[in-house]
């Protein structure tokens, strides 16, 4: 692992430092009133920057449809329940980080994506040769380490033949699923059931990104957040960036509504996506499916 952020501009270093501080603040706030002994002993052991900002190939301009590389953070905690995507501390931290970046960037700026694991889980994945975690172990930069915390084990990469066989299995599982969801979107659109169409379209996008991530790295985060999945996928191949224009907040709005559709399209009576936006989202999702198929076939061929 590298141990310095000197390759990043000072502004980015300050944003990362503030992000780490917010994560600690929300973690401590959520746990300080707990009477449960395990929660009292809960700890963040490491916060590691990975992805493009760690590798120094990040993008921060408008030449790629307004694309900006996100800050990717691996947070290592000391027991499994803290990893839950619905954990209060995590939701509050993500909300504060989103509002902070929205306030400080008049045009859409980078966002924070967080994955949370225990060290035991990480080491198990390194033992099994998960490429996603091998990359983090090789390229990641620690932003915080608890004194006395243990280190990663030595990774054990899979043989190319085993990795290829597993990746093809993931593609054969997830791509047909994504395609079937898209057929469901078309069915509900034709019936005029737009909220059902929005939910199924969310499932299409989610499955497409899981497909690509698993085919490329043998790992995909256990999340329904298609913003997070998109961020990880676009780092694997920048051809994916063209699918979702984002030069302005207005251009980002339909995708943000699709993110919300996973919950609100089913449970909120007030939720709706303008029909024109939903049709446009369907067109872009069709492009995403075609591109994911192309990229995976290139990768697995």
LINSULJO-V963369 format. One record per residue. RES is the residue in one letter. OMEGA is omega in radians with two decimals (* if undefined). NEAR is the number of other C-alpha atoms within 8 Angstrom. Layout:
# LINSULJO-V963369
RES_OMEGA_NEAR ; RES_OMEGA_NEAR
This chain:
# LINSULJO-V963369
X_2.98_8 ; X_-3.12_7 ; X_-3.07_6 ; X_3.04_6 ; X_-3.04_8 ; X_-3.14_5 ; X_-3.10_6 ; X_3.05_9 ; X_-3.10_7 ; X_-3.14_6 ; X_3.12_6 ; X_3.09_8 ; X_3.12_10 ; X_3.13_8 ; X_3.11_8 ; X_3.11_9 ; X_3.12_9 ; X_3.10_8 ; X_3.10_9 ; X_3.14_11 ; X_-3.14_8 ; X_3.12_11 ; X_3.11_11 ; X_-3.13_9 ; X_-3.11_8 ; X_3.08_12 ; X_-3.12_11 ; X_-3.11_8 ; X_-3.10_9 ; X_-3.02_10 ; X_-2.98_10 ; X_-3.11_7 ; X_-3.09_6 ; X_3.06_8 ; X_3.13_6 ; X_-3.06_6 ; X_-3.12_6 ; X_-3.14_6 ; X_3.10_9 ; X_-3.10_10 ; X_-3.14_6 ; X_-3.09_10 ; X_2.83_6 ; X_-3.09_11 ; X_-3.12_12 ; X_2.90_14 ; X_-3.01_14 ; X_3.01_12 ; X_3.07_14 ; X_3.12_15 ; X_-2.96_12 ; X_3.14_10 ; X_3.04_14 ; X_-3.12_11 ; X_-3.08_10 ; X_3.00_8 ; X_-3.14_6 ; X_-3.14_9 ; X_-3.11_7 ; X_3.10_8 ; X_-3.05_8 ; X_-3.04_9 ; X_3.14_6 ; X_3.10_8 ; X_3.11_11 ; X_-3.09_12 ; X_2.98_14 ; X_-3.14_11 ; X_3.10_12 ; X_2.96_10 ; X_-3.12_13 ; X_-3.08_11 ; X_2.95_12 ; X_3.12_13 ; X_-3.13_13 ; X_-3.11_12 ; X_-2.97_16 ; X_2.90_11 ; X_-2.87_8 ; X_-3.06_9 ; X_3.11_5 ; X_-3.11_9 ; X_-3.06_11 ; X_-3.12_8 ; X_3.12_7 ; X_-3.12_6 ; X_-3.04_9 ; X_-3.08_7 ; X_-3.10_11 ; X_3.13_12 ; X_3.14_10 ; X_3.12_9 ; X_-3.13_12 ; X_3.14_10 ; X_3.13_8 ; X_-3.14_9 ; X_3.12_12 ; X_-3.14_10 ; X_3.11_8 ; X_-3.09_8 ; X_3.09_11 ; X_-3.14_10 ; X_-3.02_7 ; X_-3.11_6 ; X_-3.13_8 ; X_2.99_7 ; X_-3.11_7 ; X_-3.12_11 ; X_3.10_9 ; X_3.06_10 ; X_3.08_10 ; X_2.96_11 ; X_-3.05_10 ; X_2.92_9 ; X_-3.03_8 ; X_-3.12_11 ; X_2.93_12 ; X_3.10_12 ; X_3.10_10 ; X_3.14_6 ; X_3.12_8 ; X_-3.10_11 ; X_3.08_11 ; X_3.14_8 ; X_3.05_10 ; X_3.10_15 ; X_-3.10_12 ; X_3.04_9 ; X_3.09_12 ; X_-3.02_14 ; X_3.14_10 ; X_-3.10_9 ; X_3.01_11 ; X_3.12_12 ; X_3.13_9 ; X_-3.13_10 ; X_-3.11_9 ; X_-2.95_7 ; X_-3.01_12 ; X_3.12_15 ; X_3.12_13 ; X_3.03_12 ; X_3.10_10 ; X_3.03_9 ; X_3.08_9 ; X_-3.13_8 ; X_3.12_4 ; X_3.14_4 ; X_-3.07_8 ; X_-3.12_4 ; X_3.06_4 ; X_3.00_8 ; X_3.08_7 ; X_-3.09_6 ; X_3.09_9 ; X_-3.10_8 ; X_3.03_11 ; X_2.99_9 ; X_3.11_6 ; X_-3.11_6 ; X_3.14_6 ; X_3.14_8 ; X_-3.13_10 ; X_3.14_9 ; X_-3.13_8 ; X_-3.14_9 ; X_3.10_14 ; X_3.10_10 ; X_3.11_8 ; X_3.14_12 ; X_-3.11_13 ; X_3.10_8 ; X_-2.93_9 ; X_-3.09_12 ; X_3.07_12 ; X_3.11_8 ; X_3.11_10 ; X_-3.13_15 ; X_3.12_10 ; X_3.07_9 ; X_-3.13_12 ; X_3.05_12 ; X_3.10_8 ; X_3.06_10 ; X_-3.13_14 ; X_3.13_9 ; X_-3.10_9 ; X_3.06_12 ; X_-3.14_10 ; X_3.11_7 ; X_-3.08_6 ; X_3.11_6 ; X_-2.93_9 ; X_3.12_12 ; X_3.05_12 ; X_3.11_11 ; X_-3.14_14 ; X_3.11_14 ; X_-3.12_14 ; X_3.10_12 ; X_3.04_14 ; X_3.13_13 ; X_3.09_11 ; X_-3.12_15 ; X_3.13_12 ; X_-3.12_13 ; X_3.13_12 ; X_-3.14_14 ; X_3.07_13 ; X_3.12_11 ; X_-3.09_14 ; X_-3.11_13 ; X_3.14_13 ; X_3.13_13 ; X_-3.11_14 ; X_-2.97_10 ; X_-3.08_11 ; X_3.10_14 ; X_2.98_9 ; X_-3.11_9 ; X_3.11_6 ; X_-3.09_4 ; X_3.01_7 ; X_-3.08_6 ; X_-3.05_8 ; X_2.98_12 ; X_3.12_7 ; X_3.13_8 ; X_3.11_14 ; X_-3.12_9 ; X_-3.14_11 ; X_-3.09_9 ; X_-3.08_12 ; X_3.07_11 ; X_-3.14_9 ; X_3.09_7 ; X_-3.05_7 ; X_3.03_8 ; X_3.11_6 ; X_-3.07_10 ; X_-3.05_11 ; X_-3.08_9 ; X_-3.03_9 ; X_3.07_9 ; X_-3.07_11 ; X_-3.12_11 ; X_-3.13_12 ; X_3.09_9 ; X_3.10_9 ; X_3.10_6 ; X_-3.13_9 ; X_-2.99_12 ; X_-3.12_8 ; X_3.14_12 ; X_3.10_9 ; X_3.07_8 ; X_3.10_9 ; X_3.06_12 ; X_-3.10_11 ; X_-3.03_9 ; X_-3.12_13 ; X_3.12_12 ; X_-2.95_9 ; X_3.14_9 ; X_3.13_14 ; X_-2.92_10 ; X_-3.09_6 ; X_3.11_8 ; X_-3.09_4 ; X_-3.05_4 ; X_3.00_8 ; X_3.00_7 ; X_3.09_11 ; X_-3.06_6 ; X_3.13_7 ; X_3.12_6 ; X_-3.12_9 ; X_3.07_12 ; X_3.11_8 ; X_3.09_8 ; X_3.09_10 ; X_3.11_10 ; X_-3.14_8 ; X_3.11_10 ; X_3.06_12 ; X_3.08_9 ; X_3.11_9 ; X_-3.14_12 ; X_3.14_11 ; X_-3.10_8 ; X_3.10_9 ; X_3.11_12 ; X_3.13_9 ; X_-3.08_8 ; X_3.14_9 ; X_3.11_12 ; X_3.05_8 ; X_-3.09_7 ; X_-3.00_8 ; X_-3.10_9 ; X_*_4
